[in-house]
Amino acid sequence: MAVFTRGFEAHPTFAVVPQTWADRLDQALFGDPIGEIIKVPGEKELNRRFAVVGTDRAGILSCLTPEIIDLILEDNRSTIEVHEGMLLFAYRR
């Protein structure tokens, strides 16, 4: 896990988390904790393997550059969260 405590103040709050069948069931039953699931246009693989969750759709999509999306797709076990100007990167074993 890595936490960057500065440098992300201008970014909206959002998360990119791996999707499993259990996650999809949990969302259907209980909803999304920090906003709606955002589908990234033209990114079928990202939308299938990860949930992008937040409230500022335009702001979130502007953060997800092709380079960031490629980095996210390198591994199904990575989670990225931006909140209150900080970035958290976590890797699930």
Number of C-alpha atoms within 10 A of each C-alpha: 10 10 13 12 13 10 10 15 14 9 18 20 22 25 23 22 20 22 17 14 8 9 14 12 11 12 14 10 9 8 13 15 10 12 16 17 21 19 17 17 9 8 11 10 11 21 17 12 18 22 23 25 22 22 15 15 18 10 15 21 14 10 13 15 11 10 9 10 15 12 11 21 16 9 13 16 16 19 19 19 18 21 15 13 15 16 22 15 15 15 12 10 5
